[in-house]
Amino acid sequence: MSRILLVEDEVVIRTELRRLLVRHGHDVIEAGSVEDASADHDLRAFDLVLADVRLPGAPGTALVGQCGGAPVVLMTSYATVKAAVDAVKRGAADYLSKPFDHAELVALLDHHLPGARPAGSALPDVAPGASVPAPPAPPVPPTTEDDELEGMVGGSAAMREVFARVRKVAPSEATLLVLGESGTGKETLARAVHRLSPRRQLAFVPVHCAAIPEGQIEGELFGYERGAVPGAISARAGLCEAAEGGTLLLDEVAELPPKVQARLLRFLQTGEVRRVGATRARRVDVRLVAATRRDLVAMVRDGSFMSDLYFRLRVLEIRLPPLRERPGDALRLAESLLRRRAWAMGRAPLTLTPEARAAIAAAPWPGNIRELENAVHRAMVLADASEIGLELLGLDAPPQPPSPAPAADAHEGEPPSDSLEGYFRRFVLEHQHELTETEIARRLGISRKALWERRQRLGIPRPRS
């Protein structure tokens, strides 16, 4: 049994992570800050330390170098990726960007725990007389080369073409443009390109351009000097510099404002970054991957996206097909997700009933892989038996189309009142004029990125200030 120190100030997140790690046979000690951890525990007595970067008081990166030989794994948001990358350069074992999948976290910790039990090989001790839970499912067995590539699953002809293209472009240093609808797995594809490239040992820095406030995106990407922007009490490197030697993903690149588009074009032309307020540029070695769900050609025509930048981004291009154009892949993905999540949740394997399999194969999945993941996860949480039936997937009725244009008093055409999408729509429309996006996301229990994506899918634009 490995002894893990978990340092996280958000009680709900800390409790969820502790339960996950305990289910996988680890002894978990909790702390809400670096100061509490240092005062209450011997930091050298742990096999691994898992800490959030943003904590009250000292940041989680301060634990690097204080824990003896124990690996330190950091959890980051987009605003703290730079700090995490710097910490890895100073000796941290690894970092994981939020939001992350539980299976991804468990696999990462098992990788950094030398001599730890194989994932899924043991369960926590149970009290005498208590019922012994079923053993967790084994890790996902390897599939054929044609069906899976670095986390992407698909056996359809369309996805086999994507896999072949990924293998060809990964060794290149050229800029890559990834196109596809929301939820098709553009970030997963970018990670696959990075893992198959010569840069695989260095940083992969994902940036969701729409999730960063417009007034901050320039400084976040390119950095700034002291006093160059409001609140800049010291100089700060941007995420372009944080990705030095590795891969930088600009997700939803079409959402960049014109001023930042011009700076990005300059960066691609020269390979140099000039921080806001600086007089000198710095050379940065980064491979850029850009992704978007938007029609960039149409945006170039209407003048909302720079034509020069479009052609600079489109040196190489991969288009991800939506799930409805991938025959058989919805069922392949569902079964793969069932195995992975059962392993992460410490549960016995679950199977789909024939009716559920038929419904998954026939559903149009307008939300693509993300919608499928949510359906499978929901069904697993609600399942009481070893089989998942059609009723747990919520696919017994055709999906409701999104409303064409939201209005304060418009309720016609929205999903039934007891559906998750109906609740989301009502909550956002009722509170978007009095709460910030961050506050809305927090109350809904989702990230700002997830809030933005769901707004786009349901046709609920942000109100103009």
Secondary structure, DSSP 8 states (H G I E B T S, - for coil): --EEEEE-S-HHHHHHHHHHHHHTT-EEEEESSHHHHHHHS-GGG-SEEEEESS-SSS-GGGGTTTSTT--EEEEE-GGGHHHHHHHHHHT--EEEESS--HHHHHHHHHHHSTT---TTS------TTS--------------TTTEETTEE--SHHHHHHHHHHHHHTT--S-EEEE--TTS-HHHHHHHHHHTSTTTTS-EEEEEGGGS-TTTHHHHHH-B-TTSSTT--S-B--HHHHTTTSEEEEETGGGS-HHHHHHHHHHHHHSEE--BT-SS-EE---EEEEEESS-HHHHHHHTSS-HHHHHHHTTEEEE---GGGSTTHHHHHHHHHHHHHHHHHT----EE-HHHHHHHHH---TTHHHHHHHHHHHHHHH--SSEE-HHHHT-SS------SS--TT--TT---TTSHHHHHHHHHHHHTTTS-HHHHHHHHTS-HHHHHHHHHHHT------
